[in-house]
Structure formats: C-alpha cells, structure tokens
Amino acid sequence: MDEGGMYAHRLEKLRKDLHIRSIDTFWVLKGENRLYLSGFKGHDGQCDESAGSLFITRNRQLLTTDSRYIEQAGNEAPSFEPLCYSKGIIDLLPDILKDLKTKRLGFEAGRLSYLQFQKVSEALKEAGISVDLVPCEEMVEGLRIIKEDFEIEAIKRSIAITELALTAILDGLAPGMSEKDVAWSIEREIRERGAEEISFSPIVASGENSALPHAIPTNRKIKTGEPILFDLGSRLDGYCSDMSRTVILGKPDTKFRDVVQAVYDAQQGAIESIKAGVSSKSVDKVARDYIDERGFKGKFGHGLGHGVGLAVHEKPALNPTHDIILEPGMVVTVEPGIYIPGWGGVRLENMVVVQENRAEVLNKMPVLL
C-alpha cells in the first residue's frame, strides 16, 4: 500500500466509527493523531501550543494551521484541504463548522483544555451556531494500538539507534562522571546517530538515586560498586523507542546480583506469558508475583509496561488497574523494577511485539550487561 492509500485506509476506519457514534465532524487535536491520519509532521512544542488540527467528515478532510506550517502541510498532507488561520483556530471555527454543515462535533477530550472548551462554546454562541459538542476518547488511539508492519520496522530502527547510543556510553563510563554529563552524552549520541530527537529526557540515576523510578539526573558523581540505572529512547521517522538497563562499575556484590536476577527473571517470565488473547493485567501479575515471591514485595510500584509508537507512552498499558486483551501487532515495553530506598534500584526494559503464540523481542542488546 502506498502512502496515500495508507492514510485513506486509516481515515476509512475512523469514518466507520464516526458513523456508529452519529458524529458528522471529528476535530483531531493531538499531534500524534494528526500525524497518523494525515502525514503532517508539524510539532506542537508544549501543551498550550498547536501546529494545527484536522476536521474529518464523511466526505471531506481539512488540515487547519497557521502561516508557519501552511506550506509544509500542503506538501506532507496532499489529500487534505489546507486552511490557514491568523488569529487562532477558535476564531475560524464557526466558519469551518458552517462550511462543513456540522451538527455534532466530536473532539478529543484529552487534548482540549477546559479554557479552550469555554472559548469554543462562546465562539459558537456568538456566531449563532447550534452544534452539539461531543467529547471523545481514544478514537484514533484505538486505531494506533495495532501496529502495521512498516511501523514495527520503524520502531526497530529507532531501538537500534538507542542501543548503539547506550553501547557507546557504557564503553566510556567511568567513576567520577556526573549523572547530568552522562545524560547529555546520551542525548548527543542519539542525535548524532541519526535520530530526529530523543523520545524523552534520558534518565541516569546512580546509587540511592536509582531507587527513584523517574529520577532526574543530578550533579552526583557515579561511583564504583553501586547501581547505575539508564532509561533512554529515540525518535526516528516519527516512531519512538524506550529501553532501560542497569549496570554496576566494578565487581557486583551479592545484593546487586540478587536484585538484578530477580528483575531479569520477572521480565523473562512476563515476556514468555505474552501472546494474543492474553489479558494485559495477567502479564503484569506474572512479573509482580515473582518479585513478591523473591522477597521484594512492595518494591515494584509502577506498571510493567506500556505501548510505544508515535508516542513514547500510549495504549495498551500492562499494569494492575487497566485490562485489555492483547492482540497481534501491539507493541509494548516490559520493564519490571525493584527499588530499595537508601540503596538503589534496578530496572530492565525491552520492547516486544505481540504475536499469535508468543512475543517477539525487538531489542538486540543483552539485558544483563
């Protein structure tokens, strides 16, 4: 399927869902969803900034943006009608909805802020337009959850860059380096090896800092004989990678070996349990129960994993509170950890794709280093 056919196929699936929900126009606001449906790569920057949005009806598709991106939008999303605004999308919204003859506007509730919602309501009221505003959740995310073959290949390429970057970092790792300096080196390595950007700020946490699952790198100097936790990822061709490794400089003591082995065994057991038809909650339970049985009950606080694709965190989640039946083509992380305050922590993370009878591990770099 060519690129144009791919976007047409995705739009067709979305339109079927819109028909079922009696939504005549759908307003796409999330950057990843905009890219998935149109090919437009404009970057939103921060949460209150937007490079544009899509309006999808049963027979039309608009891409609205400002003068910074209008030429790019035309080049990257040729199947969409481009529309440029100067004061912001809300000022133009009444005219757009009139043109599209919209009666029920579905919008991405997870992206439109309450303040923006109020402004939309006021703009429609002032224009004398009667439109039902219908909050929608995970309309496009539900399509993105199953990865196409080319998406999986893109994720593999992103993983390969991430692994090359970490390999280079580990080759030069030495006592006395600061967490901040190593984190910056990771970012530089990822970019210099061809990635578009990092998929999230790298985590480098040493010693007692590694007991913080999402530690922010500090000026702390790395020492011999303590856990050093790395969590990093890259974005390539729009697709993200996410991996974690934990190492030690010098000879590991018994405690480090015991913790690492427990995390490794929990990860392998969880991966072996993954296949189509299995509950995501049950996969989390495999790893969690094993860690508890090894004497580390309560030391694994976060979920086992999450989906990865155009976003570094997306559906499905592998955790105790969300449950979904796994299907072929879903890509998830498997990242158990043990965190002991005052000592440190260990997390090992690989990415896998769900298949009919097993999980295919996408990483090539060994888990135990």
Buried (B, 14 or more C-beta within 10 A) or exposed (E): EEEEEBBEEBBEEBBEBBEEBEBBBBBBBBBBBBBBBBBBBBEBEEEEEBBBBBBBBEEEBBBBBBEEBBEBBBEBBBBBEBBBBEEEBBEBBBEBBEEBEBBBBBBBBEBBEEEBBEBBEEBBEEEEBEBEBBEBEBBBBEBBBBBBEEBBEBBBBBBBBBBBBBEBBBEEBEEEBBBBBBBBBBBBBBBEBEBBEBBBBBBBBBBBBBBBBEBEBBEBEBBEEBBBBBBBBBBBEBBBBBBBBBBBBEEBEEEBEBBBEBBBBBBBBBBEBBBBEBBBBBBBBBBBEBBBEBEBEEBBEBBBBBBBBBBBBBBBBBBEEBBBEBBBBBBBBBBBBBBBEEBBBBBBBBBBBBBEEBBBBBBEBEBEB
